[in-house]
């Protein structure tokens, strides 16, 4: 058995199946962990408001071991018992403004975030797609340029799912321009994300582990996508899903025997943790 004190879990294509549900087998395994005092922390690119329903599905929100969520790909950590954000990082306004300019040059729009709302200047089908996917509020900002000057933990450039090459091209351009002033990556092939420098799920998990009094070597992280890379790399036990891409599987410590539609998370935990 592995010496695990915290389990961090990506949602889409990891804990969730392809219908965005958490299986009974996954619920059972994670409840057992929480009941034994192992922290169970959902760790997603979604906002806090978009993560909480899944915590309720696990029925762990009332437990000490189930009170934390990591949101916005590691930019925010929320304590649900204290009802407050205990960790937050923001992008510099000049990065937001320039990224918005680059997106507009490509005929795209951007969106930024609070804990429960997606904000945008101009609504297009791809922003609406993300609002619907995350099941959170969307709000139009009349003076979006001024709004960006306040800073934000994350900017997303949602693209047409049928042309993922557009997101890849923009990612290369922004990486070259921003360098180490921002983290730029795709969470899905058509979602281009811009985060503060040195920010990611793994860094947030490390901060939370220190906050709880133990090292990240006692953390297990489950993921499938490029936005999970820091989590799988920094956690003592980095677990890639069977359905993850070749690169993510190659850099993880372990790969599940079953995919996200086969309760891969729960079955791995039952075998190696419980």
Residue frames relative to the residue before (quaternion, step in Angstrom):
aa qw qx qy qz dx dy dz
X 1.0000 0.0000 0.0000 0.0000 0.00 0.00 0.00
X 0.4279 -0.7136 0.5034 0.2331 3.56 -1.07 0.78
X 0.4487 -0.6877 0.5080 0.2602 3.57 -1.10 0.76
X 0.1343 0.8251 -0.5222 0.1686 3.56 0.32 1.32
X 0.1215 -0.8029 0.5819 0.0442 3.57 -0.86 1.01
X 0.7812 0.1165 -0.0740 0.6088 3.57 1.26 -0.31
X 0.1235 -0.7676 0.6263 0.0574 3.56 -1.02 0.89
X 0.1135 -0.7890 0.6031 0.0288 3.58 -0.68 1.15
X 0.0874 -0.8393 0.5360 -0.0250 3.54 -0.81 1.05
X 0.3645 -0.6641 0.6142 0.2210 3.51 -0.96 0.97
X 0.4427 -0.7023 0.4929 0.2603 3.58 -1.19 0.52
X 0.7922 0.3455 -0.2006 0.4612 3.57 0.18 -1.29
X 0.8573 0.0626 -0.1099 0.4991 3.54 -0.92 1.10
X 0.6566 0.4290 -0.3215 0.5306 3.58 1.28 0.35
X 0.7961 0.1695 -0.0818 0.5751 3.59 0.28 -1.23
X 0.7096 0.4244 -0.2463 0.5056 3.58 1.08 -0.73
X 0.4049 -0.6707 0.5536 0.2824 3.56 -1.13 0.62
X 0.7288 -0.4590 0.2829 0.4220 3.57 -1.24 -0.02
X 0.6446 0.4443 -0.3347 0.5245 3.59 1.30 0.08
X 0.5079 -0.6834 0.3843 0.3569 3.58 1.31 0.34
X 0.5046 0.6152 -0.4366 0.4198 3.57 1.07 0.80
X 0.3503 -0.6862 0.5896 0.2423 3.56 -1.30 0.46
X 0.4088 -0.7399 0.4774 0.2396 3.58 -0.63 1.08
X 0.6350 -0.5278 0.4060 0.3916 3.56 -1.24 0.44
X 0.6364 0.5372 -0.3327 0.4423 3.59 1.01 -0.77
X 0.6484 0.4959 -0.3156 0.4837 3.59 1.02 -0.78
X 0.6297 0.5354 -0.3294 0.4564 3.59 0.99 -0.85
X 0.6687 0.5205 -0.3005 0.4378 3.57 0.85 -0.99
X 0.6826 0.4912 -0.2953 0.4533 3.59 0.84 -0.96
X 0.7048 0.4638 -0.2771 0.4597 3.60 0.88 -0.90
X 0.6046 0.5291 -0.3612 0.4734 3.61 1.09 -0.57
X 0.6205 0.5321 -0.3412 0.4641 3.59 0.99 -0.75
X 0.6406 0.5230 -0.3243 0.4592 3.58 0.97 -0.85
X 0.6778 0.4929 -0.2935 0.4598 3.59 0.84 -0.99
X 0.6471 0.5220 -0.3143 0.4582 3.57 1.00 -0.80
X 0.6874 0.4479 -0.2709 0.5035 3.60 1.18 -0.52
X 0.6001 -0.6068 0.3426 0.3928 3.58 1.28 0.12
X 0.4799 0.6237 -0.4628 0.4080 3.59 1.24 0.28
X 0.4096 -0.7210 0.4997 0.2505 3.58 -0.66 1.08
X 0.1418 -0.7647 0.6263 0.0529 3.56 -0.94 1.00
X 0.0042 0.8371 -0.5390 0.0936 3.56 -0.33 1.30
X 0.2687 -0.7414 0.5932 0.1623 3.56 -0.60 1.12
X 0.0899 -0.8183 0.5648 -0.0570 3.53 -0.77 1.14
X 0.1630 0.8374 -0.4792 0.2063 3.54 0.03 1.35
X 0.5505 -0.5712 0.4869 0.3655 3.51 -1.34 0.17
X 0.5335 0.6438 -0.3943 0.3814 3.56 1.27 -0.25
X 0.5859 -0.5410 0.4674 0.3816 3.53 -1.36 0.18
X 0.6833 -0.4616 0.3572 0.4387 3.57 -1.26 0.32
X 0.6743 0.5144 -0.2997 0.4370 3.58 0.88 -0.97
X 0.6846 0.4741 -0.2819 0.4766 3.57 1.15 -0.55
X 0.6534 0.5056 -0.3061 0.4729 3.58 1.27 -0.26
X 0.5931 0.6365 -0.3580 0.3391 3.57 0.98 -0.89
X 0.6314 0.5341 -0.3732 0.4205 3.70 0.85 -0.69
X 0.6594 0.4970 -0.3142 0.4684 3.59 1.08 -0.63
X 0.5805 0.5396 -0.3714 0.4836 3.59 1.17 -0.52
X 0.6391 0.5198 -0.3224 0.4663 3.59 1.00 -0.82
X 0.6211 0.5422 -0.3411 0.4516 3.58 1.01 -0.76
X 0.6781 0.4782 -0.2879 0.4781 3.60 1.06 -0.73
X 0.2887 -0.7935 0.4828 0.2323 3.59 1.32 -0.35
X 0.5074 0.6419 -0.4271 0.3849 3.56 0.96 0.92
X 0.4237 0.7525 -0.4426 0.2416 3.59 1.26 -0.20
X 0.6906 0.4862 -0.2844 0.4537 3.60 1.07 -0.63
X 0.6128 0.5564 -0.3467 0.4412 3.57 1.27 -0.21
X 0.6073 -0.5396 0.4356 0.3877 3.57 -1.20 0.49
X 0.7087 0.4768 -0.2583 0.4514 3.57 0.96 -0.90
X 0.7364 0.4067 -0.2394 0.4848 3.60 1.22 -0.14
X 0.4987 0.7311 -0.3762 0.2743 3.58 1.25 0.15
X 0.6912 0.4708 -0.2904 0.4651 3.62 1.21 -0.17
X 0.0270 -0.7491 0.6587 0.0645 3.54 -1.22 0.58
X 0.2463 -0.7251 0.6234 0.1580 3.55 -1.19 0.68
X 0.0850 -0.8347 0.5438 -0.0191 3.56 -0.58 1.19
X 0.8264 0.2654 -0.1851 0.4609 3.52 -1.42 0.14
X 0.6474 -0.5757 0.3002 0.3990 3.56 0.93 1.05
X 0.7792 -0.3625 0.1703 0.4821 3.56 0.99 0.86
X 0.5082 0.6532 -0.4271 0.3641 3.61 1.23 0.01
X 0.8078 0.1909 -0.0551 0.5550 3.59 1.13 -0.60
X 0.0787 -0.7466 0.6575 0.0637 3.55 -1.15 0.76
X 0.1278 -0.8154 0.5643 0.0162 3.55 -0.77 1.08
X 0.2425 -0.7340 0.6211 0.1294 3.56 -1.00 0.96
X 0.2880 -0.8062 0.4933 0.1540 3.58 -0.30 1.25
X 0.6237 0.5284 -0.3572 0.4518 3.62 1.12 -0.48
X 0.7169 0.3994 -0.2392 0.5189 3.58 0.96 -0.84
X 0.2904 -0.7889 0.4804 0.2500 3.56 1.34 -0.33
X 0.6347 0.4972 -0.3591 0.4701 3.54 0.85 0.98
X 0.5079 -0.6064 0.5275 0.3100 3.49 -1.33 0.50
X 0.1626 -0.8183 0.5455 0.0798 3.60 -0.69 1.02
X 0.7725 0.1570 -0.1006 0.6070 3.58 1.29 -0.13
X 0.1255 0.7929 -0.5862 0.1094 3.60 -0.90 0.91
X 0.0455 -0.7598 0.6477 0.0329 3.55 -1.07 0.82
X 0.1509 -0.8009 0.5760 0.0624 3.58 -1.08 0.77
X 0.4812 -0.6254 0.5358 0.3003 3.52 -1.28 0.55
X 0.5227 -0.6201 0.4826 0.3307 3.57 -1.13 0.66
X 0.6016 -0.5970 0.3880 0.3622 3.62 -1.00 0.78
X 0.6573 0.5279 -0.3367 0.4195 3.62 0.91 -0.81
X 0.6133 0.5256 -0.3442 0.4786 3.60 1.15 -0.58
X 0.6499 0.5226 -0.3115 0.4555 3.57 0.93 -0.89
X 0.6806 0.4983 -0.2907 0.4516 3.56 0.86 -0.96
X 0.6829 0.4732 -0.2911 0.4743 3.59 0.93 -0.86
X 0.6356 0.5167 -0.3363 0.4648 3.62 0.98 -0.76
X 0.6307 0.5216 -0.3276 0.4720 3.58 1.03 -0.78
X 0.6429 0.5255 -0.3151 0.4596 3.57 1.01 -0.81
X 0.6567 0.5035 -0.3066 0.4703 3.59 0.94 -0.90
X 0.6411 0.5245 -0.3226 0.4581 3.60 0.98 -0.83
X 0.6708 0.5029 -0.2995 0.4554 3.57 0.91 -0.91
X 0.6036 0.5520 -0.3510 0.4558 3.58 1.09 -0.67
X 0.7017 0.4253 -0.2490 0.5145 3.59 1.20 -0.58
X 0.5608 -0.6321 0.3732 0.3829 3.59 1.28 0.16
X 0.5901 0.5732 -0.3563 0.4430 3.58 1.23 0.44
X 0.3421 -0.7111 0.5753 0.2153 3.56 -1.34 0.27
X 0.3252 -0.7408 0.5566 0.1887 3.55 -1.25 0.43
X 0.1539 -0.7578 0.6234 0.1156 3.53 -1.35 0.23
X 0.1425 -0.7671 0.6204 0.0802 3.56 -1.22 0.60
X 0.4250 -0.7697 0.4632 0.1114 3.53 -1.29 0.45
X 0.1164 -0.6736 0.7120 0.1606 3.47 -1.46 0.38
X 0.7469 -0.3936 0.2592 0.4690 3.61 -1.19 -0.24
X 0.8287 0.1813 -0.0870 0.5223 3.61 1.12 -0.48
X 0.7501 0.3649 -0.1859 0.5193 3.61 1.25 -0.02
X 0.2713 -0.7072 0.6298 0.1724 3.53 -1.20 0.73
X 0.1517 -0.8035 0.5737 0.0474 3.58 -0.72 1.12
X 0.0235 0.7939 -0.6055 0.0503 3.57 -1.06 0.80
X 0.4660 -0.6607 0.5093 0.2949 3.53 -1.29 0.37
X 0.7834 0.0509 0.0046 0.6194 3.55 1.03 -0.88
X 0.3326 -0.7544 0.5331 0.1900 3.57 -0.73 1.03
X 0.0167 0.7641 -0.6449 -0.0054 3.54 -1.00 0.86
X 0.7197 -0.4581 0.2720 0.4451 3.65 -1.18 0.22
X 0.6720 0.5160 -0.3138 0.4285 3.60 1.03 -0.72
X 0.6082 0.5072 -0.3504 0.5002 3.61 1.12 -0.58
X 0.6482 0.5093 -0.3199 0.4670 3.58 0.96 -0.83
X 0.6001 0.5656 -0.3474 0.4464 3.57 1.07 -0.75
X 0.6921 0.4677 -0.2835 0.4709 3.60 0.91 -0.90
X 0.6073 0.5386 -0.3544 0.4643 3.60 1.01 -0.73
X 0.6754 0.4877 -0.2900 0.4711 3.57 0.92 -0.92
X 0.6452 0.5300 -0.3186 0.4487 3.58 1.00 -0.83
X 0.7404 0.4219 -0.2202 0.4747 3.56 0.92 -0.97
X 0.2730 -0.7953 0.4956 0.2174 3.58 1.29 -0.36
X 0.4940 0.6019 -0.4624 0.4241 3.55 0.86 1.09
X 0.6494 -0.5120 0.3877 0.4072 3.56 -1.32 0.09
X 0.1666 -0.7393 0.6399 0.1273 3.53 -1.25 0.59
X 0.0401 -0.8150 0.5779 -0.0099 3.60 -0.98 0.79
X 0.3528 -0.7199 0.5627 0.2016 3.55 -0.94 0.96
X 0.1861 -0.7603 0.6149 0.0957 3.55 -1.04 0.88
X 0.4258 -0.7383 0.4596 0.2499 3.59 -0.56 1.13
X 0.7702 0.1916 -0.1161 0.5972 3.61 0.92 -0.88
X 0.1248 -0.8481 0.5134 0.0378 3.53 0.43 1.30
X 0.5955 0.5815 -0.3524 0.4278 3.58 1.07 -0.75
X 0.6863 0.4605 -0.2742 0.4916 3.60 0.89 -0.92
X 0.6130 0.5636 -0.3366 0.4397 3.57 1.07 -0.78
X 0.6571 0.5176 -0.3104 0.4515 3.59 0.98 -0.82
X 0.6064 0.5808 -0.3536 0.4122 3.58 1.12 -0.55
X 0.5881 0.5639 -0.3702 0.4463 3.60 1.27 -0.17
X 0.4867 -0.6475 0.4439 0.3831 3.58 1.24 -0.34
X 0.0142 -0.7789 0.6270 -0.0027 3.57 -1.28 0.39
X 0.5509 -0.6270 0.4236 0.3521 3.61 -1.05 0.59
X 0.8176 0.0069 0.0233 0.5753 3.61 1.06 -0.63
X 0.1415 -0.7254 0.6625 0.1217 3.50 -1.30 0.56
X 0.1251 -0.7739 0.6176 0.0635 3.55 -1.06 0.81
X 0.1453 -0.7317 0.6577 0.1040 3.53 -1.13 0.79
X 0.1299 -0.8056 0.5737 0.0711 3.61 -0.16 1.23
X 0.1583 -0.8005 0.5763 0.0448 3.57 -0.90 0.98
X 0.6623 -0.4741 0.3981 0.4220 3.52 -1.32 0.19
X 0.4511 -0.7093 0.4630 0.2809 3.65 -0.64 1.03
X 0.6465 0.5360 -0.3223 0.4369 3.59 1.17 -0.50
X 0.7590 0.2705 -0.1797 0.5643 3.61 1.27 -0.22
X 0.0266 -0.8439 0.5358 -0.0072 3.63 0.56 1.13
X 0.5431 0.6272 -0.4044 0.3850 3.58 1.19 -0.39
X 0.5636 0.5883 -0.3878 0.4310 3.59 1.18 -0.46
X 0.6608 0.4955 -0.3005 0.4770 3.59 0.95 -0.90
X 0.6474 0.5219 -0.3232 0.4517 3.59 0.99 -0.80
X 0.6487 0.5154 -0.3121 0.4650 3.58 1.00 -0.81
X 0.6630 0.4932 -0.2990 0.4773 3.58 0.95 -0.88
X 0.6152 0.5534 -0.3486 0.4401 3.58 1.01 -0.77
X 0.6602 0.5031 -0.3111 0.4629 3.60 0.89 -0.89
X 0.6601 0.5164 -0.3097 0.4490 3.56 0.95 -0.87
X 0.6986 0.4643 -0.2769 0.4687 3.58 0.90 -0.95
X 0.6077 0.5447 -0.3587 0.4531 3.60 1.01 -0.70
X 0.6703 0.5037 -0.2973 0.4567 3.55 0.93 -0.92
X 0.7147 0.4600 -0.2640 0.4559 3.58 0.95 -0.84
X 0.7594 0.4015 -0.2177 0.4633 3.60 0.85 -0.92
X 0.2092 -0.8092 0.5279 0.1508 3.60 1.11 -0.50
X 0.8072 -0.2416 0.1906 0.5038 3.58 -0.83 -1.00
X 0.4888 0.6631 -0.4350 0.3636 3.60 1.21 0.35
X 0.7912 0.0788 -0.0531 0.6041 3.59 1.29 -0.15
X 0.3737 -0.6628 0.5922 0.2652 3.53 -1.31 0.46
X 0.0261 -0.8027 0.5949 -0.0331 3.60 -0.74 1.08
X 0.2243 0.7682 -0.5656 0.1990 3.59 -0.70 1.08
X 0.4048 -0.6647 0.5505 0.3021 3.57 -1.30 0.05
X 0.3036 -0.7466 0.5640 0.1796 3.58 -0.86 0.98
X 0.7016 0.0753 -0.0921 0.7026 3.53 1.24 -0.66
X 0.6791 -0.5096 0.3054 0.4312 3.64 -1.09 0.42
X 0.7627 0.3480 -0.1770 0.5157 3.59 1.18 -0.55
X 0.6278 0.4716 -0.3495 0.5112 3.61 1.27 0.30
X 0.1151 -0.7930 0.5971 0.0361 3.57 -0.48 1.22
X 0.1148 -0.8231 0.5560 0.0136 3.56 -0.67 1.14
X 0.1233 -0.7561 0.6397 0.0626 3.53 -1.15 0.79
X 0.0366 -0.8093 0.5843 -0.0470 3.58 -0.66 1.19
X 0.6444 -0.4895 0.3967 0.4333 3.60 -1.25 0.20
X 0.6160 -0.5616 0.3911 0.3902 3.62 -1.14 0.48
X 0.8365 0.1410 -0.1399 0.5108 3.56 -1.16 0.73
X 0.5162 0.6149 -0.4183 0.4248 3.55 1.12 0.70
X 0.2875 0.7403 -0.5718 0.2055 3.55 -0.98 0.84
X 0.7077 -0.4436 0.3214 0.4461 3.54 -1.27 0.14
X 0.6582 0.5278 -0.3200 0.4310 3.59 0.93 -0.85
X 0.6566 0.5052 -0.3111 0.4656 3.58 0.95 -0.84
X 0.6514 0.5073 -0.3150 0.4682 3.60 1.01 -0.79
X 0.6287 0.5199 -0.3320 0.4735 3.58 1.02 -0.77
X 0.6336 0.5332 -0.3250 0.4568 3.58 1.00 -0.81
X 0.6444 0.5142 -0.3125 0.4718 3.58 0.98 -0.87
X 0.6798 0.4882 -0.2961 0.4603 3.58 0.90 -0.92
X 0.6204 0.5337 -0.3471 0.4580 3.60 0.96 -0.77
X 0.6586 0.4942 -0.3077 0.4768 3.60 0.92 -0.88
X 0.6198 0.5496 -0.3234 0.4573 3.57 1.06 -0.81
X 0.7246 0.4275 -0.2232 0.4923 3.56 1.09 -0.80
X 0.5899 -0.6471 0.3335 0.3493 3.58 1.27 0.00
X 0.7178 0.3377 -0.2821 0.5396 3.60 1.13 0.50
X 0.5795 -0.6239 0.4176 0.3170 3.55 -1.27 0.36
X 0.6331 -0.5570 0.3894 0.3705 3.54 -1.26 0.46
X 0.5096 0.6362 -0.4291 0.3892 3.60 1.23 -0.18
X 0.6729 0.4603 -0.2924 0.4998 3.58 1.27 -0.29
X 0.5731 0.5864 -0.3776 0.4303 3.61 1.27 0.21
X 0.1807 -0.7398 0.6383 0.1118 3.54 -1.19 0.72
X 0.0804 -0.8121 0.5777 0.0164 3.56 -0.83 0.99
X 0.1714 -0.7771 0.6007 0.0762 3.57 -0.95 0.97
X 0.2199 0.7865 -0.5595 0.1414 3.59 -0.86 0.89
X 0.2809 -0.7744 0.5472 0.1484 3.54 -1.34 0.17
X 0.7716 0.3876 -0.1775 0.4721 3.59 1.15 -0.53
X 0.7203 -0.4479 0.3122 0.4278 3.54 -1.33 0.12
X 0.6459 0.5097 -0.3357 0.4586 3.60 1.09 -0.56
X 0.6232 0.5111 -0.3393 0.4851 3.60 1.32 0.00
X 0.4114 0.7606 -0.4468 0.2295 3.58 1.25 -0.20
X 0.6898 0.4758 -0.3059 0.4519 3.62 0.78 -0.95
X 0.6137 0.5468 -0.3419 0.4556 3.58 1.09 -0.70
X 0.7012 0.4579 -0.2762 0.4716 3.59 0.83 -0.94
X 0.6681 0.5118 -0.2950 0.4523 3.57 1.08 -0.72
X 0.7666 0.4046 -0.2055 0.4543 3.60 0.88 -0.93
X 0.6068 0.5535 -0.3697 0.4345 3.61 1.05 -0.60
X 0.5919 -0.5855 0.4234 0.3571 3.55 -1.14 0.63
X 0.7677 0.1604 -0.0761 0.6157 3.54 1.18 -0.67
X 0.0341 -0.8126 0.5813 -0.0253 3.58 -0.15 1.29
X 0.0597 -0.8304 0.5533 -0.0266 3.58 -0.50 1.21
X 0.1864 -0.7730 0.5999 0.0884 3.57 -0.65 1.13
X 0.4836 -0.6492 0.5019 0.3046 3.53 -1.13 0.66
X 0.6184 -0.5471 0.4177 0.3792 3.55 -1.17 0.57
X 0.7102 0.4594 -0.2484 0.4721 3.58 1.08 -0.75
X 0.4421 0.6857 -0.4638 0.3453 3.63 1.26 0.11
X 0.6062 -0.5558 0.4275 0.3754 3.55 -1.29 0.33
X 0.7175 -0.4693 0.3041 0.4153 3.55 -1.28 0.39
X 0.6700 0.5154 -0.3230 0.4256 3.60 0.85 -0.91
X 0.6748 0.4880 -0.3015 0.4644 3.60 0.85 -0.94
X 0.6465 0.5026 -0.3271 0.4716 3.59 0.96 -0.77
X 0.6754 0.5219 -0.3061 0.4217 3.59 0.94 -0.84
X 0.7486 0.3975 -0.2371 0.4747 3.62 1.02 -0.66
X 0.5477 0.6056 -0.4036 0.4128 3.63 1.25 -0.03
X 0.5527 -0.5959 0.4657 0.3501 3.57 -1.27 0.39
X 0.7942 0.0875 0.0023 0.6014 3.56 1.10 -0.81
X 0.1752 -0.7396 0.6359 0.1337 3.55 -1.30 0.39
X 0.4734 -0.6801 0.4731 0.2992 3.59 -0.86 0.91
X 0.5025 -0.6469 0.4870 0.3030 3.56 -1.19 0.57
X 0.7677 0.2728 -0.1331 0.5643 3.58 1.23 -0.48
X 0.4713 -0.7018 0.4590 0.2734 3.58 -1.07 0.67
X 0.7481 -0.4230 0.2748 0.4311 3.57 -1.32 -0.02
X 0.6616 0.4769 -0.3149 0.4854 3.61 1.19 -0.34
X 0.7066 0.4208 -0.2416 0.5150 3.58 1.32 -0.08
X 0.5354 -0.6443 0.3863 0.3860 3.59 1.22 0.57
X 0.0840 0.8511 -0.5121 0.0794 3.56 0.99 0.87
X 0.6331 0.5338 -0.3311 0.4524 3.59 1.02 -0.77
X 0.7148 0.4717 -0.2663 0.4423 3.56 0.68 -1.10
X 0.6707 0.5015 -0.3036 0.4544 3.56 0.94 -0.83
X 0.6230 0.5137 -0.3387 0.4830 3.61 1.09 -0.65
X 0.6638 0.5078 -0.3041 0.4571 3.59 0.91 -0.90
X 0.6388 0.5214 -0.3281 0.4609 3.60 0.94 -0.82
X 0.7020 0.4840 -0.2697 0.4475 3.57 0.98 -0.81
X 0.8380 0.2695 -0.0944 0.4650 3.58 0.87 -0.96
X 0.7509 0.3876 -0.2125 0.4908 3.61 1.19 -0.41
X 0.7614 0.3870 -0.2087 0.4764 3.59 0.83 -0.95
